[in-house]
Amino acid sequence: MSLWRRGNDGATFDDRHVDSKSACLIRDPAGFNAASLLLLGPVFCGWVCPLGTIQEWVGKLGRKWFGNKMYNQLIPRKLDRVLRYLRYGVLAWVLYVTFASASLVFQSYDPYFALFNFWTGEVTITALLILESILLLSLLVERPWCKYACPFGAVLGISNLFRIFTIRRNQDTCKLKGDACSTLCPMNIEISKHTVIRDHQCITCMECTSEACCPAKNTIYLGLGGME
């Protein structure tokens, strides 16, 4: 659950505490992530990213219409596993065209840039169409941009391999009734098949934990990392 969504769900924030450092979390996500990746992994993706949050909001409608058993489960798992690596191809392309042209070519396609500048003349039609497509697709698939195409998320996702605190599952208390943790994971990670989540797609959203959805108390939690 993102901070943006948390505020929308009723949490209050005192404007007096939103100082310049807090504003930097939004204006300078790279700076924020540099301080958090080692500890918690890509928390920017799960808790701060505005585009990710808007996809969540739209996804609420999709989940309401299709239910938990269908929403975000429409793409076959084998195909989903392949598509997850597509964002690394996007990252490679972005790096190549940026260095080759010495310009920010990706800005012409970037839905994040379009989200914050759609009222200006700086946004291309292509970027607006991509943003619109992402929001429409969010009615069927949760966080489609984050999962399949975001180059920034691809970079941050690598931190899951070495982060200090990870999502963990206690096999001794796991009841596996309904498989809620895997079903409700926005990134389609099969939580119930692992004891330590090192998946490059994890965004530390905490939606799979015992506090959020798991019926077994203290079974899925954020704890010191390790390997399976």
N, C-alpha and C positions, 0 to 999 in steps of 0.2 A: 504494500500500500504506500503510495507516494505521499510526500508532505502536501503536495497540491491537492490530492484527493482527500487527505485527512482534513484539510481546512474546509473543503467543500462538504464533508460529511458532518460538520458541526463543531470541529475543534476551533478554538479561537486563538488568535495570535495578536499580541500587543504590538502595535506599530512602532512603539518606542524602542522595541528590542530589535527591529529590523534595521541594523546599522549597516555601515558600508561593508563590513566583513561578511555579513549575511548576504548582502546583495551580490557579492562576488561569487557565491555558490551558483547563482543563476547566470551571471554575466561571464564568469570565467570558470566553466565546468572543468577545464583541464587542471586548473590550480587546485580545485576541490578534490578531484580524483587522485592527484599526486599524493595527497595526504591520507587518503582513505583506502586505496587499492591494496596495500600490503596487509592491512588489518581485516577488512570486510569485503574486499573484492569490488565489483561494479555497483556500489550502492547508488551512484548517480543515476544509473538506468532505472533502478527500482523505486527510488524515493524522491528524485529531484527533477528528472527530465520532463519538461512540459509536454513534448510530443508524445512521450510514453503515457503520460497521464491522460491526455485527450483520447488516446486509443483505448485506455481503460474505461473512460466514461462512455464512449460509443459501444465498447464491448459489453457494458452492463445491459444495454438494450438487447444486444444479440443473445446474451445468456438468458435474459428474461423471455425472449421469443422462442429460443431453441432448447433451453434447459441445459443442465450441466452435462448430460449424457451425449448431447449432440454438439453443443457449442464448443469450438476449439478442438473438436475431435473429427472434423470432416475430412481432413487430409490424412491419407493412410500413413501409418507410422514409418514404413520403409521409405516412402517419398519424403516425409518430414525430416528424417535423419539426413537425407541428402541435401535438402533445401537449406538446412541450418548452416551449411558451410558456404552458401552462396554469398553471404556478407563478406567473407574473406576474399572472394573474387572481386566484389565491389571495392573493397579496400585496396587491393592490388591495382585495380584500374585507376582509382582516385590518385594514388601515389604516382603512378606512371604519368598520367596526363598532367598532373600538377608540376612535376619536375621537368617534363618534356616541353611544356608550354610556358613555364614560369608564371602561371596565373591560376587563379582559383576557378578552374573550369567547372568543378562540381557544384558551385553555387547556382549554376543554371538548372540543376536537377534536384537540389537539396530541399526536401520538404520541411526541414527544421527552419531553414532560412525563410522559406515561403510562409511558414506559420507566423513569424514575427514581423514580416514585411509585406504581407499580401496587399496592404492598402497603398503601397508605394509603387512607383514605376520601375523599381529595381528587380522585381520578381518576374521570371519568364513564365510563359504559358505552360511550358513543360513542367516546371516545378510545381505550379498550382494544380496541374492535372495529376501529378504523382501524389501530392498531398490529398487531393480528393479521393483518389483510388485507394489510398491507405485507409482513410476514414471509412469508406464503404466496405472494404475488405474486413475491417475491424468488427463488423457486424457478424462475421462468420468465424474469423480467426483472431485470437487475442494477440495484441501487439505484433502484427505482421511485419511492420518495418523493423522493429527491434530484433525480431527473430530471424528474419531472412535477408535483410538488406543494409542495415545500419553499419557503416564502416567504423564509426566511433565506438559503437558497442562491440564490434569485432576486436578492436584493440583492448578495450577494458575487459572483455571476457577472458582473455589470456590470464588475467590475474587470479582466476579461480584455481589455477594449477598450483599456486604458491601462497595464497592468502592464509593468514594466521587463524582467523575464525571462519568456520564453515557451517553449513547446515548438516546436522547429524541425525541419524535415526537409530533408536535403541531397539535392537532386534528382540530383546527379552520381553519388552512390554508392547511391541507392535502387534495389533490385532488383525490388521489387514482386512477390516470389514468395510467394504465399499470402496476401498482404494482411493479415498478422498484426496490424499496428498498429491497423487499423480494426476488425478482428474482435474483438480483445481489449479495446478501449476500453470501459469500463463505461458511458460516457455516449453511446455510438454515434456518436461524431464520426468523420467520414471523413478520418482523418489522411493517408491516401495521396493525397488530392486537393489538399493544401495544403502550402505551404512554411513558413508561420508560422501557428500555431494561435491564432486570436482568437475562437474560438467561446465564447459566453456559458455553455456547459455544461461547459467544461473545469474539472476539479477538481485539476489538477497532481498526479495520483496516480502518474505516471511509468510506468504499465503499458505504454505504447506505445513506450517508448524502446529503444534498442539494448541497454541494460543489462538490460532486462526480457524483451523478446520479439523485437525486430527482428533478423533474421539478419545484416544488413549492419552492420558495425562503424562507430560514430561517424556514423550516418545520422540517427537521431532522438534529439534531446538537448534539454536545457534550456539556453538561451543568451539573449543579449541580444535583446530584442524587435525590432520593426520591423513593416512592413506588406508584404503580398505585392505 
